């Protein structure tokens, strides 16, 4: 058995919160029509990738995405609550267009000081950073020397990849958003030290099937998707 542990991190397909541009968080949205097309592309990408374990957030949009990753493999899918998206508290279900007016200070943190983000009744950014770090470390420890696919969410994965890049949470804004169904590959040595092989790759999608390229709340800059 190889001493290297590999994890493919996959963001879920486009869901109705992405289409209607409201804060999705823990809101359990269905995958959109475009999202289903993204999943066909994702399934083909993973057709010839060998992996031993498939773990997913239990929300609908990640469950369907895990099914697509598993289309040609037939593994039992493990659902892990620790991989869910950030709890947006009072932001849940609120349109992005309305958030700056309704929650100006919290929106300032989200766009300018992301590591300090926290809203009423929600999860702080520091809490999700720690949660994802601990969850992935336990997965790597449990499946040493194996290849694992993990299906999760945009903000959750952004926090973990920030850590995997060797950064503190204060550099979270530098990580950028992943497109829907984007894939990252991280390898771990015997000391479980992460090494990013590639990050937020959505080359299996055409421009027409990209979500972020057509989003009103994001802009494309310096090869990374970032908040408008």
C-alpha positions as CSV (number, residue, x, y, z in Angstrom):
1,X,0.0,0.0,0.0
2,X,1.3,3.5,-0.9
3,X,2.3,5.7,2.0
4,X,0.8,8.7,0.3
5,X,-2.8,9.5,1.1
6,X,-4.7,11.4,-1.6
7,X,-7.9,13.3,-1.3
8,X,-10.0,14.7,-4.2
9,X,-12.0,17.6,-2.9
10,X,-15.1,18.4,-5.0
11,X,-17.5,21.3,-4.7
12,X,-21.2,20.5,-5.3
13,X,-23.0,21.2,-8.6
14,X,-24.9,24.4,-9.2
15,X,-28.0,24.5,-6.9
16,X,-31.0,26.8,-6.8
17,X,-29.3,29.1,-4.3
18,X,-26.6,29.7,-6.9
19,X,-29.1,30.4,-9.6
20,X,-31.3,32.7,-7.6
21,X,-28.3,34.2,-5.9
22,X,-29.2,34.0,-2.3
23,X,-27.1,32.9,0.7
24,X,-27.4,29.1,0.6
25,X,-25.4,28.0,3.6
26,X,-27.3,25.2,5.3
27,X,-30.4,25.8,3.2
28,X,-31.0,22.5,1.5
29,X,-31.4,23.4,-2.1
30,X,-32.0,21.2,-5.1
31,X,-29.5,21.0,-8.0
32,X,-30.4,23.2,-11.0
33,X,-30.8,22.1,-14.6
34,X,-27.3,23.4,-15.4
35,X,-26.1,21.7,-12.3
36,X,-27.3,18.3,-13.7
37,X,-25.3,19.0,-16.9
38,X,-22.2,19.8,-14.8
39,X,-22.7,16.5,-13.0
40,X,-22.6,14.6,-16.3
41,X,-19.2,16.2,-17.0
42,X,-18.0,15.5,-13.5
43,X,-19.0,11.8,-13.7
44,X,-17.0,11.5,-16.9
45,X,-14.0,13.1,-15.3
46,X,-14.0,10.6,-12.5
47,X,-14.8,7.6,-14.7
48,X,-11.2,6.5,-14.9
49,X,-10.0,7.9,-11.5
50,X,-9.4,5.1,-9.0
51,X,-10.5,6.0,-5.4
52,X,-11.2,3.8,-2.4
53,X,-13.6,5.9,-0.3
54,X,-16.3,8.5,-1.0
55,X,-17.4,10.9,1.7
56,X,-20.0,13.6,1.3
57,X,-21.8,16.3,3.2
58,X,-25.4,15.2,3.7
59,X,-27.1,18.2,2.1
60,X,-29.1,17.5,-1.1
61,X,-26.7,19.3,-3.5
62,X,-23.7,17.4,-2.2
63,X,-25.5,14.0,-2.1
64,X,-26.4,14.3,-5.8
65,X,-22.9,15.4,-6.6
66,X,-21.4,12.4,-4.8
67,X,-23.7,10.2,-6.8
68,X,-22.2,11.6,-10.0
69,X,-18.7,11.0,-8.7
70,X,-19.7,7.5,-7.9
71,X,-21.5,6.8,-11.2
72,X,-18.9,4.4,-12.5
73,X,-17.6,3.1,-9.2
74,X,-20.5,1.7,-7.1
75,X,-18.9,2.5,-3.7
76,X,-20.9,3.0,-0.5
77,X,-21.1,6.7,0.2
78,X,-20.3,7.9,3.7
79,X,-22.2,11.0,4.8
80,X,-20.4,13.3,7.3
81,X,-22.1,16.2,9.0
82,X,-18.7,17.9,9.6
83,X,-18.4,18.6,5.8
84,X,-21.6,20.8,5.6
85,X,-21.5,24.4,4.5
86,X,-21.1,27.4,6.9
87,X,-24.2,28.1,8.9
88,X,-25.3,31.6,7.6
89,X,-27.6,32.3,10.5
90,X,-29.8,35.3,9.7
91,X,-28.2,35.5,6.2
92,X,-29.8,32.1,5.2
93,X,-32.1,32.6,2.2
94,X,-31.3,36.3,1.9
95,X,-30.6,37.6,-1.7
96,X,-27.0,38.7,-2.2
97,X,-28.3,41.9,-3.7
98,X,-30.0,42.7,-0.4
99,X,-27.3,41.7,2.0
100,X,-25.2,44.9,1.8
101,X,-28.2,47.0,2.7
102,X,-29.6,44.8,5.4
103,X,-26.3,43.7,7.0
104,X,-23.7,46.4,6.0
105,X,-21.1,45.6,8.8
106,X,-21.3,41.8,8.2
107,X,-21.1,42.3,4.5
108,X,-18.0,44.5,5.0
109,X,-16.4,41.6,6.9
110,X,-17.4,39.1,4.2
111,X,-15.8,41.2,1.5
112,X,-12.9,42.9,3.2
113,X,-12.0,41.0,6.4
114,X,-13.3,37.5,5.7
115,X,-11.5,35.8,8.6
116,X,-13.5,37.9,11.1
117,X,-16.9,37.1,9.5
118,X,-19.8,36.2,11.8
119,X,-23.5,36.8,11.7
120,X,-26.2,36.4,14.3
121,X,-27.3,32.8,14.8
122,X,-24.6,31.6,12.5
123,X,-21.2,30.0,12.4
124,X,-18.1,32.2,12.4
125,X,-15.5,31.8,9.7
126,X,-13.0,30.8,12.3
127,X,-15.3,28.0,13.5
128,X,-15.7,26.6,10.0
129,X,-11.9,26.8,9.4
130,X,-11.3,24.7,12.5
131,X,-14.2,22.4,11.8
132,X,-12.9,21.6,8.3
133,X,-9.3,21.2,9.4
134,X,-10.3,18.8,12.1
135,X,-12.7,16.8,9.9
136,X,-10.1,16.3,7.1
137,X,-7.3,15.5,9.4
138,X,-9.5,12.7,10.9
139,X,-10.3,11.4,7.4
140,X,-6.7,11.3,6.4
141,X,-5.7,9.6,9.6
142,X,-8.4,6.9,9.2
143,X,-7.7,6.2,5.5
144,X,-3.9,6.5,5.5
145,X,-2.3,5.3,2.2
146,X,-5.7,5.3,0.4
147,X,-7.4,7.6,-2.1
148,X,-10.5,9.4,-0.9
149,X,-13.1,11.6,-2.7
150,X,-14.7,14.3,-0.5
151,X,-17.7,16.3,-1.6
152,X,-18.4,19.5,0.2
153,X,-19.3,23.2,-0.3
154,X,-17.7,26.4,-1.5
155,X,-17.0,28.2,1.7
156,X,-16.1,25.0,3.6
157,X,-13.6,24.0,1.0
158,X,-12.2,27.4,0.7
159,X,-11.4,27.4,4.4
160,X,-9.7,24.0,4.2
161,X,-7.7,24.8,1.1
162,X,-6.5,27.9,2.8
163,X,-5.1,25.7,5.6
164,X,-3.7,23.2,3.1
165,X,-1.8,26.0,1.3
166,X,0.0,26.5,4.6
167,X,-1.9,29.7,5.4
168,X,-3.6,31.0,8.5
169,X,-7.2,32.0,8.2
170,X,-6.2,35.7,7.7
171,X,-5.2,34.8,4.1
172,X,-8.6,33.2,3.3
173,X,-9.4,36.0,0.8
174,X,-6.4,34.9,-1.3
175,X,-7.8,31.4,-1.9
176,X,-10.6,32.4,-4.3
177,X,-13.9,30.7,-4.9
178,X,-14.2,27.4,-6.7
179,X,-16.7,27.0,-9.5
180,X,-19.4,24.4,-9.1
181,X,-18.1,20.9,-9.4
182,X,-14.5,22.2,-9.4
183,X,-11.9,19.6,-8.1
184,X,-8.8,20.0,-6.0
185,X,-6.3,17.2,-5.3
186,X,-4.3,17.2,-2.0
187,X,-1.7,14.6,-1.1
188,X,-0.5,13.8,2.5
189,X,2.8,12.3,3.6
190,X,3.4,10.1,6.6
191,X,3.2,13.1,8.9
192,X,-0.1,14.0,7.3
193,X,1.3,17.2,5.9
194,X,-0.9,18.5,3.0
195,X,0.5,19.2,-0.4
196,X,-1.8,20.7,-3.0
197,X,-1.3,19.1,-6.4
198,X,-4.0,21.2,-8.1
199,X,-6.7,23.5,-6.8
200,X,-10.2,24.5,-8.0
201,X,-9.9,22.9,-11.4
202,X,-13.1,23.0,-13.5
203,X,-11.5,22.1,-16.8
204,X,-14.2,19.4,-17.3
205,X,-16.8,22.3,-17.8
206,X,-17.3,24.3,-20.9
207,X,-17.6,28.1,-20.5
208,X,-21.4,27.8,-20.9
209,X,-21.6,25.3,-18.0
210,X,-19.5,27.5,-15.6
211,X,-21.6,29.0,-12.8
212,X,-19.2,31.7,-11.6
213,X,-18.5,33.0,-15.1
214,X,-22.2,34.1,-15.3
215,X,-22.7,35.1,-11.7
216,X,-23.7,38.7,-10.8
217,X,-22.1,38.6,-7.4
218,X,-18.7,37.5,-8.5
219,X,-16.0,38.9,-10.8
220,X,-13.1,37.3,-12.5
221,X,-9.7,38.7,-11.5
222,X,-6.1,37.5,-11.5
223,X,-7.2,33.9,-12.5
224,X,-9.4,33.6,-9.3
225,X,-13.0,34.1,-8.7
226,X,-13.6,36.6,-6.0
227,X,-16.5,38.5,-4.4
228,X,-17.8,41.5,-6.2
